[in-house]
Amino acid sequence: MWRPRLVPDGTRIPFFRYRWIAFVWSFVVLALTAGLIATVGLNLGIDFKGGILLEVRTPGPADLAGMRATLGGLQFGDVALQDAGSERDVLIRVALPEGGPDAQRQAIERIKAALDQAIGAGMEYRRAEFVGPRVSRELFIGGIWAVVISLLGVLVYLWFRFEWQYGIGAVASLLHDVSAAVGLYALAQIEFNLTSLAALLTIVGYSLNDTVVIYDRVRENLRKFKAMPIEELLDRSINETLARTLSTSLTTLLALVALFAIGGEVIRGFTIVMIWGLFVGTYSTIYIATPVLYYLNIRRSAEPQASAATRPG
Amino acid sequence: MRQPSWKLALVVGVWVFAILALLPNLLSREALDRLPGFLPRNQIVLGLDLQGGSHLLLEVEAKAVVRDRLEQLVSEVRAALRPAQIGYRGLGVQGEAVVLTLTDPSRLDQALGELAKLNPLLPAAGFGAGTVRELVITGEGDGRIRLELSERAREERIGAAVSQSLEVVRRRIDELGTREASIQRQGSDRILVQVPGERNPEAIKRLLGKTARLTFHMVAMEVDPAEVRAGRGPAGVMLVESAERSGPREWVLYRQVELSGESLVDAQATFQNNEPVVSFRFDSQGARKFARITQDNVGKLFAIVLDGKVISAPRIREPILGGSGIISGSFTTESANELAVLLRAGALPAPLTVIEERSVGPDLGADSIRAGTIAVIVASLLVVSYMILYYGIFGVFANVALVLNVVMILDLMTLLGATLTLPGIAGIVLTIGQAVDSNVLIYERIREEARAGRTPLAAIDAGFGEATRTIVDANLTTLIAAAALFQFGSGPVKGFAVTLAFGILTNMFTAVTFTRVMVELWYRRTRPAAIPL
């Protein structure tokens, strides 16, 4: 029976030879990210900035201009309206009102009252969120901790299970992935909220999975081919696992595309970033995690271990 | 290879158990209650974002708790220094301390001695914890004295206020007749209220936003409010704003609290002359006191103060001996009802502030469940087709494992009572994409080993063996990321970490153990000359 093959057997793509092109590319991506964050900044959602978010369904097609005028009349400062999937669904974002906890507590109520009055019966309030300034700061700091702790955890785990070079390589590639993903948030001005944090850490998880698979093969090949030049050995490891890399990327991509198409507006931003992260993660495994092993002289420290741990087969 | 019948039993057994554990989710709650006791009856807990509901994070205002104690301390200080005839000026609360200055600085030691009597030892916090006093009292040579709460007294007071608030919040929400609300303490000074299915979170917020501290004071009818406002009023009176639109804007009341809300045993909204009013009843001690006050003060005004505002100040026409009374004011039926609920549930020891709110309507939740379910099904179909196309019969094995994987994630959620959220569904979809990764790793390895010239059996053995190490390493590192997410994430994101972590665990089982058994059973049956990979 004929079956498609993503990768022909026994490829020998000289990945390592093109590393300079990749380095330049990575540098450009990281520089762009840094530049974007410094200039445009992230479009922080209320989770991290504090504020009010309402999702409403109007009885007829939503009159965004009218609603904007109504809410502008409340003098809450920043009011942003956004289409939320259908012509009747609207997302309303309002900055935290001045004037202490009481004013903040009543803000949602006042917005609802104003909209009810302007639009009349039939307004449906599907979602209401309010995040105070202290909570948003805590969530932000908690988020940074989550990323830092997970990276440290990975570093330590790989150090114990492999060698310290692998830990550094993996963390370097993860930092690249996280930066590239944050860069997309800044570039496309996708709202950065708690769900985005989950997206970042999933990208970390995915990229890591990929990296560990290749590292595992590198370790195995270091034991098998003691005399092979390291460049060739790294290339060989990438090529040997290439079929798996592409297969897994494809299945994950299929699942993500399904989420993107029908998962609803709430997780759409999440899936876009995940799809980008999938590519970035696969790329960084080949062009960051693996070259780092070369530059950190993996063979020298692997050798004494390898002779002790050689096993049959 | 060992006995295939034993392995077949394992495969079937796992499936039976996995399906059984899920069954309660398909039944209604009533049907569940009728099941015999030995059957599992746990159901998956849906997060508020899926079933609709309100999540409110409240903060107990610690400053108010401390300020209350300090204000009390001011009168204690006054009472302590009076008998010793020590003169002072500027006694009052300043920031988080009570301060005063002695008129005669040479009597500092004597004053400190008197004040030390106000300072009890706190009960030891634990064995060997050392003793701590409630107050830190410092005096300076120029006669200035500062009284502050010690760190532990402060913590204990705030802690007690939070526990008490928790109780009051629970009673108030119970009064609303809301089912299945969850009320938990969070951190040192916060309370998390989660109410499923609530369509109107504003009512809850209004109810929790009031301290509902009720006190009864005599009105100082002979004192002119203007005098008090100018700071020339007599000692022991205070100026209190009126909650009413009609009548005087401010009242002069005696500071002395005659009775307070703590003495109430019941409060109900009723009607009097077609006006909504709140009737209340005192406990026996309160009733005796109330009788005495009304007997002694016929003809005078008696003010009812709620949260620092006079809601009414009726004239005492005759002694009230039955221990019950009525609060009239400009109530609507709704606000009378609300006040009755608040009075029945008791006062909060300190104001609560809503610092985070997330409310989702039940319709949006249902939409999310629908979209999520469709996403899971479509993602599964795409991945399943791909696997069959790419790996043939081995793809079928991977797919059986994949379905088992999803079933087992839901099993774990059901049995452990974990909460399924919208991001949690995303986590499941992602797991579907990655679950096959383990199988892909194994199959590619088997192909490689076969191409290297091994017999099918040896290739299968080596494939599983070599790939298992990779799978465990790769999955454990991902698990680390999921754990960090669980630890530091909050709310819905935690739900994502949960399904991701469960997906990783079940994936290791299904790919490494379960698929292997299926492949081995298949091999025994067909004995192929070459592996169709």
Boltz contact constraints between the chains, C-beta under 6 A:
constraints:
  - contact:
      token1: [A, 101]
      token2: [B, 353]
      max_distance: 6.0
  - contact:
      token1: [A, 105]
      token2: [B, 209]
      max_distance: 6.0
  - contact:
      token1: [A, 105]
      token2: [B, 354]
      max_distance: 6.0
  - contact:
      token1: [A, 109]
      token2: [B, 202]
      max_distance: 6.0
  - contact:
      token1: [A, 126]
      token2: [B, 361]
      max_distance: 6.0
  - contact:
      token1: [A, 126]
      token2: [B, 364]
      max_distance: 6.0
  - contact:
      token1: [A, 127]
      token2: [B, 360]
      max_distance: 6.0
  - contact:
      token1: [A, 127]
      token2: [B, 364]
      max_distance: 6.0
  - contact:
      token1: [A, 128]
      token2: [B, 359]
      max_distance: 6.0
  - contact:
      token1: [A, 129]
      token2: [B, 358]
      max_distance: 6.0
  - contact:
      token1: [A, 130]
      token2: [B, 357]
      max_distance: 6.0
  - contact:
      token1: [A, 131]
      token2: [B, 356]
      max_distance: 6.0
  - contact:
      token1: [A, 132]
      token2: [B, 355]
      max_distance: 6.0
  - contact:
      token1: [A, 135]
      token2: [B, 355]
      max_distance: 6.0
  - contact:
      token1: [A, 135]
      token2: [B, 356]
      max_distance: 6.0
  - contact:
      token1: [A, 142]
      token2: [B, 488]
      max_distance: 6.0
  - contact:
      token1: [A, 145]
      token2: [B, 488]
      max_distance: 6.0
  - contact:
      token1: [A, 146]
      token2: [B, 484]
      max_distance: 6.0
  - contact:
      token1: [A, 146]
      token2: [B, 485]
      max_distance: 6.0
  - contact:
      token1: [A, 146]
      token2: [B, 488]
      max_distance: 6.0
  - contact:
      token1: [A, 146]
      token2: [B, 489]
      max_distance: 6.0
  - contact:
      token1: [A, 149]
      token2: [B, 484]
      max_distance: 6.0
  - contact:
      token1: [A, 150]
      token2: [B, 481]
      max_distance: 6.0
  - contact:
      token1: [A, 150]
      token2: [B, 484]
      max_distance: 6.0
  - contact:
      token1: [A, 153]
      token2: [B, 480]
      max_distance: 6.0
  - contact:
      token1: [A, 154]
      token2: [B, 477]
      max_distance: 6.0
  - contact:
      token1: [A, 154]
      token2: [B, 480]
      max_distance: 6.0
  - contact:
      token1: [A, 157]
      token2: [B, 477]
      max_distance: 6.0
  - contact:
      token1: [A, 157]
      token2: [B, 480]
      max_distance: 6.0
  - contact:
      token1: [A, 161]
      token2: [B, 473]
      max_distance: 6.0
  - contact:
      token1: [A, 194]
      token2: [B, 493]
      max_distance: 6.0
  - contact:
      token1: [A, 195]
      token2: [B, 423]
      max_distance: 6.0
  - contact:
      token1: [A, 198]
      token2: [B, 423]
      max_distance: 6.0
  - contact:
      token1: [A, 198]
      token2: [B, 493]
      max_distance: 6.0
  - contact:
      token1: [A, 198]
      token2: [B, 496]
      max_distance: 6.0
  - contact:
      token1: [A, 201]
      token2: [B, 481]
      max_distance: 6.0
  - contact:
      token1: [A, 201]
      token2: [B, 485]
      max_distance: 6.0
  - contact:
      token1: [A, 204]
      token2: [B, 481]
      max_distance: 6.0
  - contact:
      token1: [A, 205]
      token2: [B, 478]
      max_distance: 6.0
  - contact:
      token1: [A, 205]
      token2: [B, 481]
      max_distance: 6.0
  - contact:
      token1: [A, 208]
      token2: [B, 477]
      max_distance: 6.0
  - contact:
      token1: [A, 208]
      token2: [B, 478]
      max_distance: 6.0
  - contact:
      token1: [A, 209]
      token2: [B, 474]
      max_distance: 6.0
  - contact:
      token1: [A, 209]
      token2: [B, 478]
      max_distance: 6.0
  - contact:
      token1: [A, 212]
      token2: [B, 473]
      max_distance: 6.0
  - contact:
      token1: [A, 212]
      token2: [B, 474]
      max_distance: 6.0
  - contact:
      token1: [A, 212]
      token2: [B, 477]
      max_distance: 6.0
  - contact:
      token1: [A, 213]
      token2: [B, 470]
      max_distance: 6.0
  - contact:
      token1: [A, 213]
      token2: [B, 474]
      max_distance: 6.0
  - contact:
      token1: [A, 216]
      token2: [B, 470]
      max_distance: 6.0
  - contact:
      token1: [A, 216]
      token2: [B, 473]
      max_distance: 6.0
  - contact:
      token1: [A, 243]
      token2: [B, 444]
      max_distance: 6.0
  - contact:
      token1: [A, 244]
      token2: [B, 440]
      max_distance: 6.0
  - contact:
      token1: [A, 244]
      token2: [B, 441]
      max_distance: 6.0
  - contact:
      token1: [A, 244]
      token2: [B, 444]
      max_distance: 6.0
  - contact:
      token1: [A, 247]
      token2: [B, 440]
      max_distance: 6.0
  - contact:
      token1: [A, 248]
      token2: [B, 437]
      max_distance: 6.0
  - contact:
      token1: [A, 248]
      token2: [B, 440]
      max_distance: 6.0
  - contact:
      token1: [A, 251]
      token2: [B, 383]
      max_distance: 6.0
  - contact:
      token1: [A, 251]
      token2: [B, 433]
      max_distance: 6.0
  - contact:
      token1: [A, 251]
      token2: [B, 436]
      max_distance: 6.0
  - contact:
      token1: [A, 252]
      token2: [B, 433]
      max_distance: 6.0
  - contact:
      token1: [A, 252]
      token2: [B, 434]
      max_distance: 6.0
  - contact:
      token1: [A, 254]
      token2: [B, 382]
      max_distance: 6.0
  - contact:
      token1: [A, 254]
      token2: [B, 383]
      max_distance: 6.0
  - contact:
      token1: [A, 255]
      token2: [B, 379]
      max_distance: 6.0
  - contact:
      token1: [A, 255]
      token2: [B, 429]
      max_distance: 6.0
  - contact:
      token1: [A, 255]
      token2: [B, 432]
      max_distance: 6.0
  - contact:
      token1: [A, 255]
      token2: [B, 433]
      max_distance: 6.0
  - contact:
      token1: [A, 258]
      token2: [B, 375]
      max_distance: 6.0
  - contact:
      token1: [A, 258]
      token2: [B, 378]
      max_distance: 6.0
  - contact:
      token1: [A, 258]
      token2: [B, 379]
      max_distance: 6.0
  - contact:
      token1: [A, 258]
      token2: [B, 382]
      max_distance: 6.0
  - contact:
      token1: [A, 259]
      token2: [B, 375]
      max_distance: 6.0
  - contact:
      token1: [A, 259]
      token2: [B, 429]
      max_distance: 6.0
  - contact:
      token1: [A, 262]
      token2: [B, 371]
      max_distance: 6.0
  - contact:
      token1: [A, 262]
      token2: [B, 374]
      max_distance: 6.0
  - contact:
      token1: [A, 262]
      token2: [B, 375]
      max_distance: 6.0
  - contact:
      token1: [A, 263]
      token2: [B, 371]
      max_distance: 6.0
  - contact:
      token1: [A, 263]
      token2: [B, 375]
      max_distance: 6.0
  - contact:
      token1: [A, 264]
      token2: [B, 371]
      max_distance: 6.0
  - contact:
      token1: [A, 267]
      token2: [B, 426]
      max_distance: 6.0
